[in-house]
């Protein structure tokens, strides 16, 4: 299908450039749109501005960015959700960028097992709770990313000191059981397919396995249980493109968090797979499906407005489609012509004009 337009709204990372490079091979238009230059103007009508001008229309918008822009990501996804294909639901941007909401959102799903978690805004209550725990534990800042805001506490005394420090900076804290492993698993999901997975190994003396923290990585083949967990988590959060971080434990695989703006460089390097092209293929296929549904709906609406039996001769401007070198006409044109499947006709072609005549 020609004419499809794709826009990637992001912070312009190397991963985003990888996606755009591949998108140019699928979409007629593939634009990189800097999230930091986006404005939303709300008055009598809502307008999205890019560099001071109205953002043009797209058939697909892949919107992603860091937790600092969660509200803007939410707003953009809400505005465009009925206008084009959006792979990530507006709510997913809020949930995925907050570790506590991650856990709360998945808590009702038996399949989506996660480490035991505690959250409180009141430091005094948190300190009382710390006395009841078995150590070591993990402390997390809800909005941390790339392994930042993850703290290892080996005793009640060290945990209490860290809580005091976080209170000074007005930071709430999440407390989790420490799973005694030195690696985690990063899985990239696109639709109902796992397009890449790797095991990340923490460097010496580190409890965080993130590549951004200097950890090593190796290819990893997910188990059937892990695959089902990741796809279910993607559906639950309504983010058809996302990364799921897992850890293996004595209780089976546990989900650590969902990331709606995952980096692609490390996992591409480790797996030797073109992750970007698989994501873009998914975006293209879903966008094409949505366009076909819209075209059919528009054709049906047009037929409803016309009295087909009374039309003898009329000109219409339509878009044709070529499938396997065959011309496909809109449904209402086929009905107006009253042509039947397999019917023999005379086809005249002259100076670019095509005429079909019944025998």
VORODO-922609 format. One record per residue (C-alpha): residue number from 1; x, y negated, z negated. Coordinates in nm, 2 decimals. Layout:
N
(NUM, (X, Y, Z))
...
// end
This chain:
359
(1, (0.00, 0.00, 0.00))
(2, (0.15, -0.33, 0.10))
(3, (0.10, -0.67, -0.06))
(4, (0.13, -0.56, -0.42))
(5, (0.29, -0.83, -0.64))
(6, (0.49, -0.75, -0.96))
(7, (0.60, -0.98, -1.24))
(8, (0.83, -0.89, -1.53))
(9, (0.79, -1.13, -1.82))
(10, (1.09, -1.08, -2.05))
(11, (1.40, -1.23, -2.20))
(12, (1.60, -1.14, -1.89))
(13, (1.82, -0.87, -2.04))
(14, (2.03, -0.63, -1.83))
(15, (1.75, -0.37, -1.87))
(16, (1.50, -0.62, -1.72))
(17, (1.73, -0.68, -1.43))
(18, (1.76, -0.30, -1.37))
(19, (1.38, -0.28, -1.35))
(20, (1.35, -0.58, -1.11))
(21, (1.62, -0.43, -0.88))
(22, (1.41, -0.11, -0.85))
(23, (1.08, -0.29, -0.83))
(24, (1.19, -0.47, -0.51))
(25, (1.19, -0.13, -0.34))
(26, (0.82, -0.07, -0.43))
(27, (0.64, -0.40, -0.45))
(28, (0.62, -0.67, -0.18))
(29, (0.69, -0.93, -0.45))
(30, (0.90, -0.86, -0.76))
(31, (0.96, -1.16, -0.98))
(32, (1.16, -1.20, -1.30))
(33, (0.98, -1.44, -1.53))
(34, (1.16, -1.59, -1.83))
(35, (0.94, -1.55, -2.14))
(36, (1.10, -1.86, -2.30))
(37, (0.97, -2.08, -2.02))
(38, (0.61, -1.97, -2.06))
(39, (0.34, -2.20, -2.21))
(40, (-0.02, -2.12, -2.28))
(41, (-0.26, -2.42, -2.26))
(42, (-0.60, -2.38, -2.41))
(43, (-0.86, -2.64, -2.34))
(44, (-1.19, -2.59, -2.16))
(45, (-1.01, -2.31, -1.98))
(46, (-0.70, -2.11, -2.06))
(47, (-0.40, -2.17, -1.84))
(48, (-0.06, -2.00, -1.83))
(49, (0.23, -2.23, -1.72))
(50, (0.57, -2.13, -1.61))
(51, (0.83, -2.40, -1.58))
(52, (0.54, -2.65, -1.61))
(53, (0.34, -2.50, -1.32))
(54, (0.05, -2.25, -1.31))
(55, (0.18, -1.90, -1.32))
(56, (0.09, -1.73, -0.99))
(57, (-0.13, -1.42, -0.96))
(58, (0.02, -1.07, -0.98))
(59, (-0.12, -0.72, -0.94))
(60, (0.10, -0.60, -1.22))
(61, (0.25, -0.78, -1.52))
(62, (0.50, -0.59, -1.74))
(63, (0.52, -0.81, -2.05))
(64, (0.79, -0.74, -2.31))
(65, (1.02, -0.92, -2.55))
(66, (1.15, -0.94, -2.91))
(67, (0.96, -0.96, -3.23))
(68, (1.02, -1.34, -3.24))
(69, (0.77, -1.37, -2.95))
(70, (0.51, -1.12, -3.07))
(71, (0.23, -1.38, -3.07))
(72, (0.31, -1.50, -2.72))
(73, (0.33, -1.14, -2.59))
(74, (-0.01, -1.08, -2.75))
(75, (-0.16, -1.39, -2.60))
(76, (-0.03, -1.32, -2.25))
(77, (-0.15, -0.96, -2.26))
(78, (-0.50, -1.07, -2.37))
(79, (-0.52, -1.33, -2.09))
(80, (-0.42, -1.09, -1.81))
(81, (-0.57, -0.76, -1.93))
(82, (-0.87, -0.79, -1.69))
(83, (-0.69, -0.96, -1.41))
(84, (-0.41, -0.71, -1.32))
(85, (-0.24, -0.39, -1.44))
(86, (-0.09, -0.44, -1.79))
(87, (0.09, -0.13, -1.93))
(88, (0.10, -0.25, -2.29))
(89, (-0.21, -0.35, -2.48))
(90, (-0.20, -0.69, -2.66))
(91, (-0.24, -0.53, -3.01))
(92, (0.06, -0.30, -2.94))
(93, (0.29, -0.60, -2.93))
(94, (0.19, -0.69, -3.29))
(95, (0.20, -0.33, -3.42))
(96, (0.52, -0.23, -3.26))
(97, (0.71, -0.53, -3.38))
(98, (0.63, -0.46, -3.74))
(99, (0.76, -0.14, -3.90))
(100, (0.49, -0.14, -4.17))
(101, (0.21, -0.17, -3.91))
(102, (0.37, 0.11, -3.72))
(103, (0.33, 0.34, -4.01))
(104, (-0.01, 0.22, -4.11))
(105, (-0.14, 0.26, -3.75))
(106, (-0.02, 0.63, -3.73))
(107, (-0.11, 0.73, -4.08))
(108, (-0.45, 0.88, -3.99))
(109, (-0.30, 1.10, -3.72))
(110, (-0.19, 1.45, -3.84))
(111, (0.02, 1.50, -3.53))
(112, (0.22, 1.18, -3.59))
(113, (0.42, 1.26, -3.89))
(114, (0.64, 0.99, -4.04))
(115, (0.87, 0.95, -4.35))
(116, (0.68, 0.86, -4.67))
(117, (0.66, 0.48, -4.69))
(118, (0.59, 0.21, -4.95))
(119, (0.52, -0.16, -4.89))
(120, (0.46, -0.44, -5.13))
(121, (0.49, -0.82, -5.12))
(122, (0.52, -0.85, -5.50))
(123, (0.89, -0.79, -5.61))
(124, (0.80, -0.71, -5.97))
(125, (0.57, -0.42, -5.87))
(126, (0.83, -0.30, -5.62))
(127, (1.09, -0.28, -5.89))
(128, (0.86, -0.07, -6.11))
(129, (0.80, 0.16, -5.82))
(130, (1.18, 0.20, -5.76))
(131, (1.21, 0.36, -6.10))
(132, (0.99, 0.65, -5.99))
(133, (1.19, 0.75, -5.68))
(134, (1.45, 1.01, -5.60))
(135, (1.76, 0.85, -5.45))
(136, (1.91, 0.77, -5.20))
(137, (1.64, 0.57, -5.03))
(138, (1.61, 0.33, -4.73))
(139, (1.50, -0.03, -4.75))
(140, (1.37, -0.20, -4.43))
(141, (1.27, -0.55, -4.33))
(142, (0.94, -0.51, -4.13))
(143, (1.05, -0.72, -3.83))
(144, (1.41, -0.58, -3.80))
(145, (1.53, -0.45, -3.46))
(146, (1.84, -0.28, -3.31))
(147, (1.91, -0.13, -3.66))
(148, (1.93, -0.47, -3.83))
(149, (1.74, -0.51, -4.15))
(150, (1.80, -0.14, -4.25))
(151, (1.96, -0.10, -4.59))
(152, (2.08, 0.22, -4.77))
(153, (2.04, 0.23, -5.15))
(154, (2.20, 0.52, -5.33))
(155, (2.07, 0.43, -5.68))
(156, (1.79, 0.23, -5.86))
(157, (2.05, -0.03, -5.96))
(158, (2.16, -0.10, -5.61))
(159, (1.81, -0.10, -5.48))
(160, (1.70, -0.35, -5.74))
(161, (1.99, -0.58, -5.65))
(162, (1.90, -0.56, -5.28))
(163, (1.53, -0.64, -5.36))
(164, (1.64, -0.95, -5.55))
(165, (1.85, -1.07, -5.25))
(166, (1.56, -1.01, -5.02))
(167, (1.33, -1.21, -5.25))
(168, (1.56, -1.51, -5.22))
(169, (1.51, -1.50, -4.84))
(170, (1.13, -1.46, -4.88))
(171, (1.15, -1.12, -4.71))
(172, (0.89, -0.84, -4.78))
(173, (1.04, -0.49, -4.79))
(174, (0.95, -0.14, -4.68))
(175, (1.08, 0.15, -4.88))
(176, (1.12, 0.49, -4.72))
(177, (1.24, 0.84, -4.81))
(178, (1.60, 0.89, -4.69))
(179, (1.62, 1.17, -4.44))
(180, (1.97, 1.31, -4.48))
(181, (2.07, 1.33, -4.11))
(182, (2.33, 1.13, -3.92))
(183, (2.14, 1.11, -3.59))
(184, (1.81, 1.01, -3.45))
(185, (1.64, 1.08, -3.11))
(186, (1.53, 0.80, -2.87))
(187, (1.26, 0.90, -2.62))
(188, (1.13, 0.68, -2.34))
(189, (0.77, 0.73, -2.23))
(190, (0.60, 0.62, -1.91))
(191, (0.24, 0.72, -1.89))
(192, (0.22, 1.08, -1.99))
(193, (0.57, 1.16, -1.89))
(194, (0.90, 1.16, -2.08))
(195, (1.14, 0.98, -1.85))
(196, (1.45, 1.00, -2.07))
(197, (1.57, 1.11, -2.41))
(198, (1.90, 1.11, -2.60))
(199, (2.03, 1.18, -2.95))
(200, (2.20, 0.89, -3.12))
(201, (2.48, 0.97, -3.37))
(202, (2.57, 0.73, -3.65))
(203, (2.94, 0.62, -3.66))
(204, (3.15, 0.72, -3.96))
(205, (3.02, 0.56, -4.29))
(206, (2.70, 0.44, -4.12))
(207, (2.33, 0.55, -4.17))
(208, (2.20, 0.37, -3.87))
(209, (2.23, 0.56, -3.54))
(210, (2.14, 0.27, -3.31))
(211, (2.37, 0.21, -3.01))
(212, (2.37, -0.16, -3.11))
(213, (2.54, -0.06, -3.43))
(214, (2.82, 0.13, -3.26))
(215, (2.67, 0.48, -3.27))
(216, (2.75, 0.74, -3.01))
(217, (2.49, 0.92, -2.80))
(218, (2.44, 1.24, -2.61))
(219, (2.17, 1.38, -2.38))
(220, (1.88, 1.55, -2.56))
(221, (1.60, 1.78, -2.43))
(222, (1.29, 1.72, -2.64))
(223, (1.09, 2.01, -2.77))
(224, (0.72, 2.06, -2.68))
(225, (0.62, 1.93, -3.02))
(226, (0.83, 1.62, -2.98))
(227, (0.69, 1.56, -2.63))
(228, (0.34, 1.58, -2.76))
(229, (0.41, 1.36, -3.05))
(230, (0.56, 1.09, -2.83))
(231, (0.29, 1.09, -2.57))
(232, (0.02, 1.08, -2.85))
(233, (0.20, 0.79, -3.02))
(234, (0.21, 0.60, -2.69))
(235, (-0.16, 0.65, -2.65))
(236, (-0.24, 0.57, -3.01))
(237, (-0.06, 0.23, -2.99))
(238, (-0.19, 0.18, -2.63))
(239, (0.16, 0.12, -2.49))
(240, (0.20, 0.34, -2.18))
(241, (0.56, 0.23, -2.15))
(242, (0.76, 0.24, -2.48))
(243, (1.04, 0.41, -2.67))
(244, (0.97, 0.64, -2.96))
(245, (1.24, 0.70, -3.23))
(246, (1.23, 1.04, -3.40))
(247, (1.44, 1.21, -3.66))
(248, (1.46, 1.59, -3.73))
(249, (1.39, 1.69, -4.09))
(250, (1.31, 2.00, -4.29))
(251, (0.95, 1.92, -4.23))
(252, (0.99, 1.91, -3.85))
(253, (1.03, 1.60, -3.63))
(254, (0.92, 1.26, -3.79))
(255, (0.85, 0.94, -3.61))
(256, (1.05, 0.64, -3.73))
(257, (0.90, 0.37, -3.51))
(258, (0.77, 0.27, -3.17))
(259, (0.95, 0.01, -2.95))
(260, (0.77, -0.17, -2.67))
(261, (1.08, -0.34, -2.54))
(262, (1.35, -0.07, -2.53))
(263, (1.69, -0.11, -2.38))
(264, (1.77, 0.11, -2.08))
(265, (2.15, 0.07, -2.04))
(266, (2.26, 0.33, -2.30))
(267, (2.00, 0.59, -2.22))
(268, (2.07, 0.56, -1.85))
(269, (2.45, 0.59, -1.90))
(270, (2.40, 0.90, -2.13))
(271, (2.14, 1.09, -1.94))
(272, (2.28, 1.00, -1.59))
(273, (1.91, 0.95, -1.49))
(274, (1.77, 0.64, -1.32))
(275, (1.52, 0.56, -1.60))
(276, (1.43, 0.22, -1.44))
(277, (1.31, 0.38, -1.12))
(278, (1.09, 0.62, -1.30))
(279, (0.93, 0.34, -1.50))
(280, (0.88, 0.13, -1.18))
(281, (0.73, 0.43, -1.00))
(282, (0.47, 0.46, -1.28))
(283, (0.39, 0.09, -1.27))
(284, (0.35, 0.10, -0.89))
(285, (0.13, 0.41, -0.89))
(286, (-0.10, 0.27, -1.16))
(287, (-0.11, -0.07, -0.99))
(288, (-0.20, 0.09, -0.66))
(289, (-0.48, 0.29, -0.82))
(290, (-0.62, -0.03, -0.98))
(291, (-0.61, -0.22, -0.65))
(292, (-0.79, 0.07, -0.47))
(293, (-1.07, 0.06, -0.74))
(294, (-1.10, -0.32, -0.70))
(295, (-1.11, -0.30, -0.32))
(296, (-1.38, -0.03, -0.34))
(297, (-1.58, -0.24, -0.59))
(298, (-1.55, -0.55, -0.37))
(299, (-1.67, -0.35, -0.06))
(300, (-1.97, -0.21, -0.25))
(301, (-2.06, -0.56, -0.38))
(302, (-2.04, -0.69, -0.02))
(303, (-2.26, -0.41, 0.11))
(304, (-2.52, -0.49, -0.16))
(305, (-2.52, -0.85, -0.04))
(306, (-2.58, -0.76, 0.32))
(307, (-2.88, -0.59, 0.49))
(308, (-2.68, -0.34, 0.70))
(309, (-2.98, -0.23, 0.91))
(310, (-3.03, -0.59, 1.04))
(311, (-2.67, -0.65, 1.14))
(312, (-2.61, -0.60, 1.51))
(313, (-2.28, -0.79, 1.56))
(314, (-2.07, -0.96, 1.31))
(315, (-1.70, -1.04, 1.25))
(316, (-1.53, -0.96, 0.92))
(317, (-1.18, -1.04, 0.80))
(318, (-1.06, -0.72, 0.61))
(319, (-0.74, -0.56, 0.50))
(320, (-0.66, -0.23, 0.66))
(321, (-0.45, 0.05, 0.51))
(322, (-0.21, 0.28, 0.68))
(323, (-0.19, 0.63, 0.52))
(324, (0.03, 0.88, 0.71))
(325, (0.01, 0.65, 1.01))
(326, (-0.37, 0.67, 1.01))
(327, (-0.58, 0.35, 0.98))
(328, (-0.82, 0.34, 0.69))
(329, (-1.11, 0.09, 0.72))
(330, (-1.30, -0.05, 0.42))
(331, (-1.61, 0.16, 0.34))
(332, (-1.86, -0.11, 0.44))
(333, (-1.71, -0.13, 0.79))
(334, (-1.74, 0.24, 0.83))
(335, (-2.11, 0.22, 0.73))
(336, (-2.18, -0.07, 0.97))
(337, (-2.02, 0.12, 1.26))
(338, (-2.22, 0.43, 1.17))
(339, (-1.92, 0.64, 1.28))
(340, (-1.91, 1.00, 1.15))
(341, (-1.61, 1.21, 1.04))
(342, (-1.49, 1.41, 1.34))
(343, (-1.69, 1.21, 1.60))
(344, (-1.52, 1.16, 1.94))
(345, (-1.48, 0.80, 2.06))
(346, (-1.30, 0.61, 2.33))
(347, (-1.02, 0.40, 2.20))
(348, (-0.91, 0.09, 2.41))
(349, (-0.60, -0.10, 2.31))
(350, (-0.51, -0.42, 2.49))
(351, (-0.29, -0.71, 2.37))
(352, (-0.32, -0.61, 2.01))
(353, (-0.70, -0.57, 2.03))
(354, (-0.84, -0.23, 1.93))
(355, (-1.19, -0.13, 2.05))
(356, (-1.37, 0.19, 1.96))
(357, (-1.66, 0.30, 2.20))
(358, (-1.89, 0.58, 2.14))
(359, (-1.91, 0.83, 2.43))
// end
